[in-house]
Amino acid sequence: MYRRIKGTKDILPDEVAQWQYIEKFISERLERNNYREIRTPIFEMTELFARGVGADTDVVSKEMYTFTDKSHNSLTLRPELTAPVARAFIQNNLSQISPVTKVYYIGSLFRQERPQKGRLRQFNQFGFEIIGSEYPEADAEVIQTMYDIYTQLGINDLVVRVNSIGSRESRKQYLEVLRFALKPYIRDFCSTCQERMDKNILRLFDCKIENCHKILDEHAPSIIDHLDVEDAQHFEEVKSLLDAAYVPYEIDNKLVRGLDYYTRTTFEITSSLLGAQDAICGGGRYDHLVGDLGGTPTPAVGVASGMERLLLILNELQAIPPKETNLIYMAVIGDIARQVAFNISTTLRSRGFTVEVDFLRRSLKAQMRDAGRKGAKWVVIIGENEINNNKILLKNMSTGEQRKILLSSAVDQIEATII
């Protein structure tokens, strides 16, 4: 028997209704802010992620699904969506359409990491980007919009954590200070962090090992204390705008995010309902990514949220309403009745109704049981006697009430009764 690949999941019909509810909710909220949906291919040239995300990041160095195609191109299933969006922005000249581009996406991503609660190897994210603005109001809108989406979905135990890692220029000085401060303790770090000390010291803050965190807590200088004047002013304005929008937040000077393209503002929103791995979303500013990928240097800011983790929270809170159906079930007995039912069901569907027809030619009793299992609100009963009398039965499954309606005007009468 074939089984699904480790780290993947079948989303069954009952679960799909929850996904559809969240996707519709997200799309509607983002379109109110005039974000427009973008869809990119699920695989890209490997170099896009190595250059955009950073060759020394865990995502690129350890987690990507990379393969060589028949033309000997190195391709990668997308592990994140910001770099593909930036590539699409450049390739399709979106800056010529508007000086500020606002897009959102909902799609599947792929990372070969250890599966755990809410984290799969094929997983789904929604996110949104503002490309073209260098100003702090763009940062604040992204944070405020994501915070509003969560609260409107019914999640109240949120913590918004924000930081600034400065521009590339001001960060260079901080990295030298950081390296000098941590040099005496290099042998106390884990082997991975010892490698990062030379290659990409900012990635030390990504380490999950407690002892490494302890060293950083005790000896690492705060990056906020080493921002230049412009970066500090930018961060102050972001915080001021969040205050104006009544978004509560905490300063986390160790929050650097796991991707190399970030500059200035970084942030995460967490929920205690997820346990130790409590981040629902993360994002920040990336003013150099478009330029690094070959486009005209263009500032940008964005955020992405894991759909599976969001579903875990919403199911814990029982915050997703059951899908409303107004199912009409056609209970049919006899060959002639099947033809009549087929005609009626086709017409009802053309008028927007959801109709189920029995395909197993079961007894009327069995069909009524099936209608109940499927949550039918109404059952249309058609047999030879009903046809001979030019009348069929319409049963309300909630009240048990039955009424006879004329076969010749059955669709109009069913529609009038149900509406």
C-alpha positions as CSV (number, residue, x, y, z in Angstrom):
1,M,0.0,0.0,0.0
2,Y,1.3,3.4,-0.9
3,R,1.4,6.0,1.9
4,R,1.9,9.7,1.9
5,I,5.4,11.1,2.2
6,K,6.7,11.9,5.7
7,G,6.0,15.5,6.6
8,T,3.0,15.8,4.3
9,K,-0.7,15.6,5.0
10,D,-3.9,14.8,3.3
11,I,-6.5,17.5,3.7
12,L,-9.8,15.7,3.7
13,P,-13.2,17.1,2.7
14,D,-14.3,18.0,6.2
15,E,-11.1,19.8,6.8
16,V,-11.1,21.6,3.5
17,A,-14.2,23.5,4.6
18,Q,-12.1,25.0,7.4
19,W,-9.3,26.0,4.9
20,Q,-11.8,27.6,2.6
21,Y,-13.3,29.6,5.5
22,I,-9.9,30.9,6.5
23,E,-8.7,31.6,2.9
24,K,-11.9,33.5,2.2
25,F,-11.6,35.5,5.4
26,I,-8.0,36.4,4.7
27,S,-8.6,37.4,1.1
28,E,-11.5,39.6,2.1
29,R,-9.6,41.4,4.8
30,L,-6.5,42.0,2.7
31,E,-8.5,43.3,-0.3
32,R,-10.0,45.9,2.0
33,N,-6.5,47.2,2.4
34,N,-6.1,47.1,-1.4
35,Y,-3.7,44.2,-1.5
36,R,-4.1,42.1,-4.7
37,E,-3.4,38.4,-5.0
38,I,-0.2,37.1,-6.7
39,R,0.5,33.5,-7.6
40,T,4.1,32.3,-8.4
41,P,5.4,28.9,-9.6
42,I,6.1,26.3,-6.9
43,F,9.7,25.9,-8.1
44,E,12.3,28.4,-9.0
45,M,16.0,28.5,-10.0
46,T,18.0,27.5,-6.9
47,E,20.1,30.6,-7.2
48,L,17.1,32.8,-6.4
49,F,16.9,31.4,-2.9
50,A,20.7,31.1,-2.3
51,R,21.2,34.8,-3.3
52,G,18.0,36.2,-1.9
53,V,17.5,34.3,1.3
54,G,21.2,33.7,2.1
55,A,23.5,30.7,1.5
56,D,24.4,30.4,5.1
57,T,20.8,30.3,6.4
58,D,19.3,27.0,7.7
59,V,16.6,27.3,5.0
60,V,19.1,27.2,2.1
61,S,22.0,25.2,3.6
62,K,19.9,22.4,5.2
63,E,16.2,22.4,4.3
64,M,15.6,23.0,0.6
65,Y,14.2,20.4,-1.8
66,T,16.6,20.9,-4.8
67,F,16.8,18.8,-7.9
68,T,18.4,19.0,-11.4
69,D,16.0,18.9,-14.4
70,K,16.7,17.4,-17.8
71,S,18.3,20.6,-19.0
72,H,20.7,20.4,-16.1
73,N,19.2,23.4,-14.3
74,S,19.3,23.4,-10.6
75,L,15.7,24.0,-9.4
76,T,14.2,24.2,-5.9
77,L,10.7,23.8,-4.6
78,R,10.0,27.2,-3.0
79,P,10.9,27.2,0.7
80,E,9.5,30.7,1.2
81,L,7.6,33.2,-1.0
82,T,9.2,36.6,-0.6
83,A,12.0,35.9,-3.0
84,P,9.7,34.6,-5.7
85,V,7.4,37.6,-5.3
86,A,10.5,39.9,-5.6
87,R,11.5,38.0,-8.8
88,A,8.0,38.4,-10.2
89,F,8.0,42.1,-9.3
90,I,11.3,42.6,-11.3
91,Q,10.5,40.3,-14.2
92,N,7.0,41.7,-14.9
93,N,8.0,45.3,-14.4
94,L,5.3,45.9,-11.7
95,S,7.0,49.1,-10.6
96,Q,5.9,50.6,-13.9
97,I,2.3,50.0,-13.0
98,S,2.4,51.8,-9.7
99,P,5.2,53.3,-7.5
100,V,3.9,51.1,-4.6
101,T,2.9,47.5,-5.2
102,K,0.7,45.7,-2.6
103,V,0.3,42.0,-3.1
104,Y,-0.8,39.0,-1.0
105,Y,-0.5,35.2,-1.5
106,I,-1.7,31.9,-0.2
107,G,0.3,28.9,-1.2
108,S,2.3,25.7,-0.5
109,L,5.9,25.7,0.5
110,F,8.5,23.0,1.0
111,R,11.2,22.5,3.6
112,Q,13.0,19.3,4.6
113,E,13.0,19.7,8.3
114,R,11.9,17.5,11.2
115,P,8.1,17.4,11.2
116,Q,6.5,18.6,14.4
117,K,3.2,20.0,15.6
118,G,2.1,22.6,13.1
119,R,5.3,22.2,11.0
120,L,5.2,20.0,7.9
121,R,7.6,19.5,5.0
122,Q,4.9,20.6,2.7
123,F,3.1,23.4,4.4
124,N,1.1,26.4,3.6
125,Q,1.5,30.1,4.2
126,F,-0.4,33.3,3.5
127,G,1.5,36.6,3.5
128,F,1.5,40.1,2.0
129,E,4.1,42.6,0.8
130,I,4.4,46.3,0.3
131,I,7.1,47.0,-2.3
132,G,8.1,50.6,-3.0
133,S,7.9,52.4,0.3
134,E,10.9,53.1,2.6
135,Y,8.8,54.8,5.2
136,P,7.8,53.4,8.6
137,E,4.1,53.6,7.9
138,A,4.4,50.7,5.6
139,D,6.1,48.6,8.4
140,A,3.3,49.6,10.8
141,E,0.5,48.8,8.3
142,V,1.9,45.3,7.8
143,I,2.1,44.6,11.5
144,Q,-1.3,46.2,12.3
145,T,-3.0,44.4,9.4
146,M,-1.7,41.0,10.5
147,Y,-2.6,41.7,14.1
148,D,-6.2,42.7,13.1
149,I,-6.6,39.5,11.0
150,Y,-5.8,37.4,14.0
151,T,-7.9,39.3,16.5
152,Q,-10.9,39.3,14.0
153,L,-10.5,35.6,13.8
154,G,-11.0,35.4,17.6
155,I,-7.4,35.0,18.8
156,N,-6.8,37.2,21.9
157,D,-3.6,35.9,23.6
158,L,-1.3,37.5,21.1
159,V,2.1,39.0,21.7
160,V,3.6,41.3,19.1
161,R,7.4,41.3,19.3
162,V,9.4,43.9,17.4
163,N,13.0,44.8,16.9
164,S,15.2,46.7,14.5
165,I,18.4,45.2,13.1
166,G,19.3,48.4,11.3
167,S,20.4,49.0,7.8
168,R,23.3,47.1,6.3
169,E,25.6,50.0,6.9
170,S,24.9,50.5,10.6
171,R,24.7,46.7,11.2
172,K,28.4,46.3,10.1
173,Q,29.6,48.2,13.1
174,Y,27.3,46.2,15.5
175,L,28.5,42.9,14.1
176,E,32.1,43.9,15.0
177,V,31.0,44.9,18.5
178,L,29.1,41.6,18.8
179,R,32.0,39.5,17.6
180,F,34.4,41.2,20.0
181,A,32.0,40.7,23.0
182,L,31.4,37.0,22.3
183,K,35.0,36.0,21.3
184,P,36.0,34.9,24.8
185,Y,33.0,32.5,24.9
186,I,33.3,31.0,21.4
187,R,34.2,27.5,22.7
188,D,31.1,27.5,24.9
189,F,28.8,27.7,22.0
190,C,27.5,24.7,20.1
191,S,29.4,23.6,17.0
192,T,26.9,25.2,14.6
193,C,27.2,28.5,16.4
194,Q,31.0,28.3,16.3
195,E,30.8,28.0,12.5
196,R,28.3,30.9,12.4
197,M,30.7,33.1,14.4
198,D,32.8,33.5,11.3
199,K,30.3,33.0,8.5
200,N,27.2,34.9,9.7
201,I,27.3,35.9,13.3
202,L,23.8,37.3,13.4
203,R,22.5,33.8,12.9
204,L,23.6,33.0,16.5
205,F,20.3,34.4,17.6
206,D,18.5,31.7,15.6
207,C,20.0,28.9,17.7
208,K,17.5,26.9,19.8
209,I,20.1,25.5,22.3
210,E,19.5,26.8,25.8
211,N,23.2,27.2,26.7
212,C,23.8,29.4,23.5
213,H,20.8,31.5,24.4
214,K,22.2,32.0,28.0
215,I,25.5,33.2,26.6
216,L,23.8,35.7,24.4
217,D,21.5,36.9,27.2
218,E,24.5,37.5,29.4
219,H,27.1,38.9,27.0
220,A,25.6,40.0,23.6
221,P,25.2,43.8,23.3
222,S,21.7,44.9,22.2
223,I,21.5,45.8,18.5
224,I,19.0,48.6,19.3
225,D,21.8,50.4,21.2
226,H,23.9,50.4,18.1
227,L,21.5,51.8,15.5
228,D,22.6,54.9,13.6
229,V,20.4,58.1,13.9
230,E,18.3,57.3,10.8
231,D,17.6,53.7,11.8
232,A,16.7,54.7,15.3
233,Q,14.3,57.4,14.0
234,H,12.7,54.8,11.7
235,F,12.2,52.4,14.6
236,E,10.7,55.1,16.8
237,E,8.2,56.1,14.1
238,V,7.2,52.5,13.7
239,K,6.5,52.2,17.4
240,S,4.6,55.5,17.4
241,L,2.4,54.4,14.6
242,L,1.7,51.1,16.3
243,D,0.7,53.0,19.4
244,A,-1.6,55.2,17.3
245,A,-3.3,52.0,15.9
246,Y,-3.6,50.5,19.4
247,V,-1.4,47.5,18.6
248,P,0.3,46.3,21.8
249,Y,3.9,45.2,21.4
250,E,7.1,44.2,23.2
251,I,10.7,45.1,22.2
252,D,12.8,41.9,21.6
253,N,16.4,42.9,20.9
254,K,17.3,39.3,19.9
255,L,14.7,39.0,17.2
256,V,16.7,38.9,13.9
257,R,14.6,36.5,11.9
258,G,16.1,33.6,10.0
259,L,16.6,35.0,6.6
260,D,19.5,37.3,5.4
261,Y,17.4,39.8,3.4
262,Y,15.9,41.6,6.4
263,T,16.9,45.2,7.3
264,R,15.6,47.5,10.0
265,T,12.2,46.4,11.3
266,T,11.8,42.7,12.2
267,F,8.8,41.3,14.1
268,E,6.9,38.2,15.1
269,I,3.4,37.6,16.5
270,T,3.1,34.7,19.0
271,S,0.4,32.7,20.7
272,S,0.7,30.6,23.9
273,L,-1.8,28.2,22.4
274,L,1.0,26.8,20.2
275,G,3.3,25.8,23.1
276,A,7.1,26.3,22.9
277,Q,7.1,26.9,19.2
278,D,4.7,29.8,19.6
279,A,5.3,32.0,16.5
280,I,2.2,32.3,14.2
281,C,3.8,34.8,11.8
282,G,7.0,36.7,11.1
283,G,8.2,39.4,8.9
284,G,10.1,42.6,8.4
285,R,11.7,45.1,6.1
286,Y,13.9,44.0,3.2
287,D,15.1,47.1,1.4
288,H,17.9,45.4,-0.6
289,L,16.3,42.2,-1.9
290,V,14.9,43.5,-5.1
291,G,18.3,45.1,-5.9
292,D,20.2,42.0,-4.9
293,L,18.1,40.0,-7.4
294,G,19.0,42.3,-10.3
295,G,16.2,44.8,-10.1
296,T,16.3,48.5,-9.5
297,P,16.9,48.9,-5.7
298,T,13.4,49.1,-4.2
299,P,12.5,49.2,-0.5
300,A,9.9,46.7,0.8
301,V,8.3,45.1,3.8
302,G,6.2,42.0,4.3
303,V,5.0,39.2,6.5
304,A,4.1,35.5,6.2
305,S,2.0,33.3,8.4
306,G,1.8,29.5,8.6
307,M,-1.7,28.2,7.8
308,E,-1.4,24.9,9.7
309,R,-0.4,26.7,12.9
310,L,-3.2,29.1,12.5
311,L,-5.7,26.3,12.1
312,L,-4.3,24.6,15.3
313,I,-5.2,27.8,17.2
314,L,-8.6,28.3,15.7
315,N,-9.6,24.7,16.3
316,E,-8.4,25.0,19.9
317,L,-10.6,28.0,20.3
318,Q,-13.4,26.4,18.3
319,A,-13.4,29.7,16.3
320,I,-14.3,28.3,12.9
321,P,-18.1,28.2,12.4
322,P,-19.5,25.1,10.8
323,K,-20.1,25.4,7.1
324,E,-23.6,26.4,6.3
325,T,-25.3,24.1,3.8
326,N,-28.8,24.0,2.5
327,L,-28.5,20.5,1.0
328,I,-31.5,19.1,-0.9
329,Y,-31.4,15.3,-1.1
330,M,-33.3,13.5,-3.9
331,A,-34.7,10.2,-2.5
332,V,-35.7,8.3,-5.6
333,I,-37.5,4.9,-6.2
334,G,-37.8,3.5,-9.7
335,D,-36.4,4.0,-13.2
336,I,-38.9,6.7,-14.3
337,A,-38.5,8.5,-11.0
338,R,-34.7,8.6,-11.6
339,Q,-35.2,10.4,-14.9
340,V,-37.5,12.9,-13.2
341,A,-35.1,13.5,-10.3
342,F,-32.2,14.0,-12.7
343,N,-34.2,16.7,-14.5
344,I,-35.2,18.4,-11.3
345,S,-31.8,18.3,-9.7
346,T,-30.1,19.7,-12.8
347,T,-32.5,22.7,-12.8
348,L,-32.1,23.3,-9.1
349,R,-28.3,23.3,-9.3
350,S,-28.6,25.8,-12.2
351,R,-30.4,28.1,-9.8
352,G,-27.7,27.9,-7.2
353,F,-28.9,25.1,-4.9
354,T,-26.8,22.2,-3.6
355,V,-28.4,18.9,-4.5
356,E,-27.4,15.3,-3.8
357,V,-28.9,12.3,-5.7
358,D,-28.6,8.7,-4.5
359,F,-26.3,6.7,-6.8
360,L,-26.7,3.3,-5.1
361,R,-30.5,2.6,-5.9
362,R,-31.1,2.0,-2.2
363,S,-34.4,1.6,-0.4
364,L,-36.3,4.7,0.6
365,K,-35.4,4.0,4.3
366,A,-31.7,3.7,3.5
367,Q,-31.8,6.9,1.4
368,M,-33.5,8.8,4.3
369,R,-30.7,7.6,6.7
370,D,-28.1,8.8,4.2
371,A,-29.8,12.2,3.9
372,G,-29.6,12.5,7.7
373,R,-25.9,11.6,7.8
374,K,-25.1,14.2,5.1
375,G,-26.9,16.9,6.9
376,A,-29.6,17.5,4.3
377,K,-32.1,20.2,5.2
378,W,-34.7,19.0,2.7
379,V,-35.5,15.7,1.1
380,V,-37.5,15.5,-2.2
381,I,-39.2,12.1,-2.4
382,I,-40.1,10.8,-5.9
383,G,-41.5,7.4,-6.6
384,E,-43.9,5.9,-9.2
385,N,-47.0,6.7,-7.1
386,E,-45.9,10.3,-6.8
387,I,-45.4,10.5,-10.6
388,N,-48.7,8.9,-11.4
389,N,-50.4,11.5,-9.1
390,N,-48.4,14.4,-10.6
391,K,-47.2,15.2,-7.1
392,I,-43.9,14.7,-5.2
393,L,-43.1,15.0,-1.5
394,L,-40.9,17.7,0.0
395,K,-39.8,17.0,3.6
396,N,-38.3,19.4,6.0
397,M,-35.7,17.4,7.9
398,S,-35.6,19.8,10.9
399,T,-39.3,19.7,11.6
400,G,-40.3,16.5,10.0
401,E,-43.1,18.3,8.1
402,Q,-44.0,16.9,4.6
403,R,-45.9,18.7,1.9
404,K,-47.1,17.6,-1.5
405,I,-46.1,19.8,-4.5
406,L,-47.1,19.6,-8.1
407,L,-44.6,17.8,-10.3
408,S,-45.2,20.1,-13.2
409,S,-44.1,23.1,-11.1
410,A,-41.8,21.3,-8.7
411,V,-38.7,23.4,-9.1
412,D,-40.5,26.7,-8.6
413,Q,-42.4,25.4,-5.5
414,I,-39.2,23.9,-4.0
415,E,-37.4,27.2,-4.5
416,A,-40.2,29.2,-3.1
417,T,-40.4,27.0,0.0
418,I,-36.7,26.9,0.7
419,I,-36.0,30.6,0.2
